[in-house]
Amino acid sequence: MTKTYPLERDEILVPTYNGYRLYPIMMLLGMNYSSMAGRRGLGMAQVRFLTDSSPYQHGESVQGIRWNTRQIQILVNDQQKSLIDYWQKRDLYLDLLRPSRSTITKDKLIKPFIYRKWLPGGKLYRGTDMIVTNGLSYVTTPTGHFISNGGLEAGDQITIGGVNYTIAIAANDSELYLASSYAGSTSSNASWRYLSKQVYREITFILGSGLEFDERGSDQILPYGFQEVLRLVCHDPLWRGREQQRIWTLPETYGDLIFDGEGAWFGTSGISGRWEFETTYLSESAEIQYTGHEVARPIITIRGPAHYPRISNEQLGITLSLEYVVSIGEEVVIDIDNLSVTTNQGNNLLPYLRGNLSGFALVPEPAAPDGVNTIVITMGDADTNTYASVKWQNVYIGI
């Protein structure tokens, strides 16, 4: 049976005491007697150029850009059968979409609404560049776009070399873990194909205006109603996709240690990147393909034991060093976007961090070739309990 997917849909995530509650927008507006008549402002936000000029210079020199706050407008038509339904609907709008839901919160932090736009699925993606190893469940391809375009999740299907496999983990745009081991010839150009699902882009907002309830009663069957333009003020004007991640762990067993003139690495299938060994640390480099439009500032998690961990982005030439011994079972979270370094016990480790925290990021093409960022993680005294991950969302200038 051929799968079918809805063309598109819209959702609003509303802040509540227990977190966000998701409302399909037509349920929020009233599916029977309401309609979302139009949208505006989903594309590129207004750009602001950072410039300077010398006294004798014609024009200006561009030093950078910034994106201005955007407004998204949603036109709503609402009609109700009775005055009771009409006034109850007005109260629902005012309660669910009031700006104070974002500002009056239990932890006194700003919690903006989230507008989530789902894009159509059902497109066939294919290629002949998948790297596969017989007997392993880990497969990669630089052109897969498994998350950003495919929307793939655990339980979905992908065809590799003419054989269907079930996905156990869709880690990021270029990496999949299969539910069963790949059974075929080891290759770097295996064929693959999958049918995409819906994917979403989301943006945060606070309602800026609307809900003025200009009354109208021209419909004899549904005589009570109003037409509203809801203006969503997006102070962060950039859209984001589904979370992706790259995970580092140590296997329980290793192959032989191989020296090739450039370094040393264990000859165990399935260990990606290059592992280099000295007396006090081990290190792995891995390529993360970033397919967004703007830089993404990731969240880095390290679980001990890990002595004095370091993480570098070779494209940026930036290294973050933590002068701290992460004990077994302890987790350290480096949140680049919020400029924080904390443990799972709530301890602040920012004074122990060295390096350009605000500058660390995943960068798109052309800052990185085809968006490939080479990330190197280094730590001492690691064992099979050690875990490290980089999590991010693709950042887009519009949809």
Secondary structure, DSSP 8 states (H G I E B T S, - for coil): ------S-EEEEEEEETTEEEEEEHHHHH-TTTEEEEEEE--S---EEEEEE--TT-SS-EEEEEEE--EEEEEEEEEEESSHHHHHHHHHHHHHHH-THHHHS-TTS----EEEEEEE----EEEEEEEEE-TT--EEE-TT--TTTTT---TT-EEEETTEEEEEEEEEETTEEEESS---S--EEEEEEEEE---EEEEEEEEEEE-----EE---SSS-EEEEEEEEEEESS--EEEEEEEEEEE--SS---EEE-SS-EEE--TT--S-EEE-SS-EEEEEEEE---SB-B--EEEEEBSEEEEEEEETTTTEEEEE-SEE-BT-EEEEETTTTEEEETT--B-GGGEES-TTT--B--TTTSGGGEEEEEEEEES--TT-EEEEEEEEEES--
